[in-house]
């Protein structure tokens, strides 16, 4: 190895991260994903998982995945459009469409690939994208890959979104040498997270729908942290607001669903388009059929057990009340994500380490995941946390801060 050249590419970045308290390491957990985990031999309350419904260790779901491996093997062997498409993939997509109340769905290997592949397929360099400033990195990367002109609007600020669309239309008309009202060929995509992953707040879907319809834009939402969490039965943001769906709904199978993969749900035309144009779907080996079967069984479990979604919601309210009882300021949230703002990166790290030593795992989220000086503890809850565990954790957090 040429160490001098490797240093040239990597050394400065690593040293800067260490100096800024943004250096990242992997934490080793020696037990399965659950509300309690084992770290360095110590039982620890886990307030850091996106497995919101705690489905990863339900015996019947584990058995269903084991049976699927025995029936379908360990891999798919090819891309979906060549030889990789198996019965479990088709059944999973049929059920996702039914669960989401859409005509059709398409599965991707990850939620990241779903966002990147969908945005870059829908939009090109002549198009316009309107993106919330707190959108996830996978949305941002999809926008960059598309080469479309991007307008970033202020977080959840619908007036700023409308201003951005009007500015883009003026720019489009000037570029195309059209009168200002001649925008029939204007193509604009509004894209937003449904639940913002570092703040836990929700996108205003009814207003986004109104603006998209009034301004002739396509609307795409990413329900990575909404599926299995929002709405009476966990179907997501449209169920929460009791309103129409977005034109394009992206989601993941690896958070509340507790399997692997991502998906897009929408009209048959949209899904056929993605099968033909989405490069992260076309040019990759399909997810293992057993993984698709596991995701299907887990989604069917959520469909049959809406009480689990309510249990999660009850836990979120109890935990927020407990934090406030101990004097901490936390926002009212309807998702399973509760941010506790600390500010300084080094202080957030110290508090997180103290809590882990006390038997509570709650990660410190730092730049570049959030803005500099906005470091925080990010608690994410599970439906199976007990009231005693949540009260214990709230008291320890207040004590550590």
Buried (B, 14 or more C-beta within 10 A) or exposed (E): EEEEEEEEEEEEEEEEBEEEBBBEEEEEBEEEBBBBBBBEEEEBBBBBBBBBBBBBBBEEBBEBBEBBBEEBEEBBEEBBEEEBBBEBBEBBBEBBBBBBEBEBBBBBBBBBBBBBBBBBBBBEEBBBBBBBEBBBEBBBBBBEBBEBBBBBBBBBBBEBBBBBBEEBBEBBBEEEEBEEEEBEEBBBBBBBBBBBBBBBBBBBBBBBBBBBEEBEBBBBBBBBBBBBBBBEBBBBBBBBBEBBBBBBBBBBBBBBBBBBBBBBBBBEEBBEBBBEBBEBBBEBBBBBBBBBBBBBBBBBBBBEBBEBBBBBBEBBEBBBBBBBEBEBEBEEBBBBBBBBBBEBBEBBBBBBEBBBEBBBBBBBBBBEBBEEEBBBBBBBBBBBBEEEBBBBBBBBBBEBB
